[in-house]
Amino acid sequence: MSTPINLRSEFGHRWKIGLDEAAGGRWSDPWNYKVLCRYGDICPWGGELLAASTTSAGAVANRLRRLPFVEVAHDGSDGVTVVFSRGRLSSVTGIMKPRRARTASPTQLAALERGRVQRTRSQ
């Protein structure tokens, strides 16, 4: 079995990474990671391949299906799953719209830290 692209370490700073529903909370296995998108998710397919799955059939599924570099792995009434190489990720993310990872400024982090210190002292 080939090693998948580790979505959490490579893209976790940029996009929101979630776990597959069947993972059972196991964050240690990169096969369980997925990039959460507005129209579905992107997950590892093996080696240098990724897959994008839509949550419904419609315009987004049609746009993915028409891309010349994808292979359709699943096409149903509930959406489409397409497989593509890592080099084409930017084209697919332009359609799937990944959710951004949360970021905090140094000022926000300092405020959070002050709040934690105050709470622990008062308890």
Residue pairs with C-beta under 8 A, 6 or more apart in sequence:
1 46
2 46
2 47
3 30
3 47
4 30
4 31
4 44
4 45
4 46
4 47
5 30
5 44
5 48
5 50
5 86
6 30
6 33
7 17
7 30
7 33
7 34
7 35
7 42
7 43
7 44
8 17
8 27
8 30
8 33
11 17
11 35
12 101
13 101
14 98
14 100
14 101
15 35
15 36
15 98
15 99
15 100
15 101
16 35
16 36
16 98
16 99
16 100
16 101
16 102
17 33
17 34
17 35
17 36
17 101
18 33
18 34
18 35
18 36
18 41
19 25
19 26
19 27
19 32
19 33
19 34
20 31
20 32
20 33
20 34
20 43
22 32
23 29
23 32
26 32
30 44
31 44
33 43
33 44
34 41
34 42
34 43
35 41
35 42
35 43
35 93
35 98
36 98
36 99
37 52
37 93
37 96
37 97
37 98
37 99
38 96
38 97
38 98
38 99
39 54
39 55
39 60
39 95
39 96
39 97
40 52
40 53
40 54
40 55
40 60
40 79
40 96
41 52
41 53
41 96
42 50
42 51
42 52
42 53
42 89
42 92
42 93
42 96
42 98
43 50
43 51
43 53
44 50
44 51
45 51
45 73
45 83
48 85
48 86
49 83
49 84
49 85
49 86
50 83
50 84
50 85
50 86
50 89
50 92
51 73
51 81
51 82
51 83
51 84
52 64
52 70
52 81
52 82
52 84
52 92
52 95
52 96
53 74
53 79
53 80
53 81
54 60
54 61
54 64
54 79
54 80
54 81
54 96
55 78
55 79
56 78
56 79
57 76
57 77
57 78
57 79
57 80
60 95
60 96
61 79
61 80
63 95
64 70
64 80
64 82
64 92
64 95
64 96
65 72
65 75
65 80
65 82
67 82
67 84
67 88
67 91
67 92
69 84
69 85
69 88
69 91
70 82
70 83
70 84
70 88
70 92
71 82
71 83
71 84
72 80
72 81
72 82
72 83
73 81
73 82
73 83
74 80
74 81
75 81
82 92
84 92
104 112
